[in-house]
Amino acid sequence: MRFITILLAFMSSLFVGGIAAYHVWQHQSFTWDLPKEIPPPPVPEDNPMHPAKVNLGRFLFYDTRLSQNQQISCATCHIQKLAFSEPRTLSQGLHGNLTPRNAMSLTNVAYNPNFTWANPLLTQLEHQMLIPLFGEEPPEMGMAGQEKELVERLQQVPIYQSYFSKAFPNEDNPISINNMIKAISSFQRTLLSFNSPYDQYLQGEHQAISDSAKRGMKLFFSEKTECFHCHGGFNFSDSSVHANSRTVPSEFHNNGLYNLDGKGSYPKDNRGLYTFTLNASDMGKFRAPTLRNIRVTAPYMHDGSIATLEDVLEHYVDGGRTILEGPNKGFGSANPYKSEFVVGLILTDEQKSDLLAFLDSLTDEDFLTNEQFTNPWPLLQEESASH
């Protein structure tokens, strides 16, 4: 109950009339580094982008002081070289307990209209961050009830005195939970990935992707495979919003991953949108994540239950997953709530290879190695040592 109270109080401070207000923030020293055809992401009016805030957020993102045992940071489960995802099937909290979900990639997270795999109520990064910080079912960073101690920890770090003041110059006491969350959110809104070989191909570099990838691209965007219906648009997700959006799409899909009772049931704690609506037709519906950098974000699905991208493709070829034994056995292809676009595919081995080649072309190596996103603490320590 304490966590719910904190969440509601924080959300109320960010909403006006119950609807989040967005605009494109123009700042003389901050610019979005985007291709001309890519719109900027939405930004809350009360948390405008600013370089000092982004810099502070980067330090906080990698700071283990944000967890109860001071051993876990945001970056523990969101690793840059893995497109800010992690290789575990399920994320692990500070006591070694497993969450029921796989950590999502933060690639282009700024464009998400809602957060986590299937929560339609979390519509801003600032809201989502309260869950790993203060959530208790299960605890991840374990700071519920220790908000005062967390602030005191940050106050004892010399650089934070300066960094918080620069990021929030009009506040007498800028080091606060609220500002910490705003800063981390600002940093996350810079985690944009639009320089893959596919993007270079769209810019006119016709040799940026292979002939196989070009054939795979045609298949991906064809009615034969139906891939683009759930993974379309500039972000390869039908749940994307940007600064110029007039509507806010919020799509969730059942892809036939489970069918425990033959009537469409999914495992407990992983029932998707149904958990919030209690509508039977929402059983097993989850948000389709971006496919950008998908090759490096294994394992796949909301519960990390599919190990490889090749296996994911076979899942859609089969029109759903068949599990022959164990507590989750069932024929996902016969799930009555399955998406109309997951009907099974007839593909040759070459076509499968072409589709995988296209998905590989969505890997943005610059994003995975960009020094602006790396852990800043070692460099700070090196600079201090040199002086």
N, C-alpha and C positions, 0 to 999 in steps of 0.2 A: 504493500500500500504506500510505503514511503516513496518508492520510486515513481509510482503513478502520480503522486502528488507533485513531486519535483517536475515530472514531465509536463503535466497540465499547466503548472505555473510558468514554466519556461516557454511553452508554446503560446500561452496567452500574451506573453510579452512580445512575441514576434508577429502576431496576427492582428489585423484591424478588421473588425466585422467578420472575422472567421475566414477571410480569404487572404492569402499571401500576396503582397504586392511586389511586382517585378519591374525592373527597368534596366536599360543598358547604362552602366555607370561610366561616365567619361571623366578621366583624370589625366592631367597633363603628364604625369610620370608613370602611368600604367596603361598598357595597350595589350589587347588580345593578339597573339601571334597566330593568325588563322589564314588559311587560303581564302581568297575573295568570295568564293561561293559558299563558305561555311558561316552560318550566323553565330554571333556570340551567345554564350549561355545566359540564362536568366540569373539575376542577382537580387537578393532581398533589399528593399529600400533602406532598411535599418542596418545593413551590413555591407556597405559599398566596398568595392575592391580598392586596395591601396598597397603599394609595394612594401611598406613597413609592416603591414598586417600579414601579408603573404609570407614575408621573411620570418616573422614571429611564429606563424602557423607551421612553417617547415621545421623549426626547432622543436616545437611542441609535439608534432607528429612523430618524431623520433625519440621523444623523452620518456624514459621508463618511470619517471617520477609520477606519472599519471596513473599508475596502478598501485594497488595496495601493497604488494610485495616489492615494488620498484624494480621489477624484472620484465614487465610487459609494456610495450608502447603500441601505438596504432600500427607502426611498421612491422611489428612482430607477425601480424596476420596479413599484412599488405606489403609484399616485397616487390621492390621496383623492377627487378629483372624478370619477374613473373607478371608484369603488368599490374603490379600492386594487388596480386592475389597470393595464395599460398598453396603448396603442394599437398597439404593434408586433405584427407577426405572430409573431415569435420574439424572446425576450429576448436582450439583448446583454451580453456580459461585458466586463471591463475592457480587454481587448486588441482589442475590436471583434468578437470571435468570437461567433457565434450559438449559443445553446443549441438543442436539438431541440424545445423546448416553448414554448408561449405562457404568459406569467405569469398565474396564476390570481388571481381576485379574492379579497381577504381578508375579504369580507363574511361575518360569522358563522363565521369560521375556527375559533373555539373549539369548535364542535360537530362538527368533522370527526373521524371515528374513525381515519383515516389521511391521509397528506399526499402532496403532489405528485399527478400525474394517475393514477398506477397503481402505487404502491409500497405493498404491504400490510404492509411491515415498519416503516414510519415511523408510529408511533402516537401521538406527542406532538409538539407544536410545538417543544419543546426539541431534539428529535432532528432535525427537518426543517431547522432553522436552520443546522446544521452543513454542509449541502450548499452553499448559496450562499457561506458564509463560507470554507470550507476545501476544497470540491470542486475537482478538477483536470481533469475530463473533461466539458465544458471549464471552465476557471476563470471564475468569475463575479466574486467580490470578491477572490479571489486571495491569501488570507491563510494558505494552507497553509505550514507551516514557519516562520511569522512570529508565532506566538502570543505570544512574549515581547515582541516589538516592539509588538504591539497593546496589550498591557497597559501598557507604558511610555507609549504615546501617551495612553491614557485617564488615567493617573496625572498627566500634565502639564496636564490641563484642570482649572482651579480648582474649578468647580462640581461636578465628579465626585467630588472628595474628600468633599464634604458629601452629595451625593445617594446615593452608594453606601453611605455610613455609615448614612444614615437608612433605606435600603431593606434593609440587612443589618446591623442594629445589634449583633448578637452575634458578629461576626467581627473579628479583629484586622487582617486585610488583606482588606477586602471587595472591592477592585477586582480582579476575576479574570474569565477567560473564562467560567467556569461561571456566575457571578453576572450577567455581561453578558447571557448567553443567557436566563437566568431572567427578567430584567427585561424584555427585549424580548418574550418570550412572554407575560408578564403584561399588557403594553400591548396586544398583539394580541388577548388574550382579552376586551378591552373593546370591540372593534370589532364591536358588535352593531347590527343593523338590523331594527327591528320597528315602524317608523312610516311605512310607505308608505300611499298611498291605500287599497290593499287591506286593510291592517291597520286603518285608520280605519273602513272599511266594516264589518269584522267587529266593531268596537266599537260599532256602532249608527249610524254616520254614513252613512245610506243614499245620500246624494248625493256621497259621497267619490269614487265611480267612476262612469263613464258607463254608459248602458244597453248600449252596445256591449261594454264591459268585463265587464258582468254576464253577457251572453250568452257572451262568450269564456270566462268562468270556468266556466260550465256545460259548455261543450265541453271545456275542459281537464280537468275531473274526470269526464269521461264515458268509457265504453267505446268510443265512436266514435273518439276520438283516442288514448286510452291514455297520454296525457302523464303522468298522476299516478303511474303505476307506478314510473317512475324519478325523477320530480321531485315527490314527495308529501311530506306531513307539514308541520310548522310551518316547516321550513327549505327546502322545495321541493327536497329531495334524499333519496333512499332510503338514503344513507350519512350518517346523522346520529346523534350520541350526546349524551346530556345527563346531568346529575348524578344523575338518578333512573333511568337506564337499567339494566335487568336483563341485557340482552344487548347486544353490540356489533356492529351490522350492518356488513358490509364488502362492498358490492356493486360490481361492475364490469360494464360492458356494451359490446358491439360494436354500433355503430349504422350499420354499412354504409358507412363513410366511404371505405374502399379495398377492393380485391380484385385485387391485382397479377397474380397468376398464374391467376386463375380458381378457385383452391383456398382462397382466404381470406387470402392473405398481405398484410401491411402493410409500409410502408417501414422500412428498417433504422433503428434507434435510436428507433422509434416503434411498437413492437409490443405496448405495453400490458402487461397482466398476464402475458402469455406470457414476457416477459423474466425473470420471477422463478420461474414454475412449469415452464416448458418444455412445458406441456400444450397440444397443438394447439388444443383448444377455447377456450383463453384468448387466442388471437391477436386483437389489436385491441380488447381489453376495457379500458375506462378508467372511472374513477369519474365518476358524474354529478354535476356541480357544482351548487351552489344556483342557483336562477333569480332570487333576490332581486337587484335592481339590474341585471338582465341587459341592459337597453337600453343602458347606458353602458359595457359591458365588451367591445365589439367590438375585434378580430375574434374569431371563435368557433372552438370545437373545440380539442383538445389541442395542435394545431400551428398554430392561427390561420388555417386554410386556408379558412374561410368568412367573407366580409367583413361581411355584414349579418344582422340578425335576420330580415329578410324571406327572405333566402337560406337561413337555417337552417330556417325553416318549409317552404320548398319542398323541402329535402332530405328532410324527414320525409313530406311529401306523396308524394314519389317512392319512398319506402321504401328510400332509399340513394342514393349519389352515383354518377353516370356520368361518367367521365373518358375522353375519346375519343382523346387523344394525349398524348405525353410519357412520362417514366419511370414515372409513377404511373397510367397508363391502366388502366381496368378497370371492371367493373360492380359497384359496391358493393351494389346491391340483390340481387345473386345470391350475396353472401358467405355461405358455409355456416355461419359462426359468428355470424351476425347475430342480435340479440335478437329474440325472438318478438313483441315489441311494436312492432318497426319493420317494418310490413308494407305501408305505403303508405296514403294517405288520399284520400278523395273529399270535397273541400270546395269550397263556392262562394266567390266572391271576398268576399262579405260575411262568411262564416264565418272566412276568413283574417284579414280586418280585425278581426273581433271577438277572435280569439285574440291578435293583436298588441296590441290595446287592453288586454286583460287583462294581458299581460306588461309593458306600459308601466306599469300600475298597481302593479307591484312595485318601482318606483323610489322610494327613500326620500331625498328631498332634504335632510332634516335630517342624515342620515348622511353625505351627500356634502359637507356644509358645516360639520359639527359642530366648533366651535373646540377641543374637547378632543382632537381627533385631528389637528389641524393642526401644521405645523412650528413648534416652540417657539423655535428659535434666533433668528429675526429679532426676535421680541418681546423676548428676553433682551438682544439687542444694543441695542435701542431704550431699554430700561430703563437699561442701563449708560451709554449716551450721555447720558441725561437727568440722570444723577448726576455 
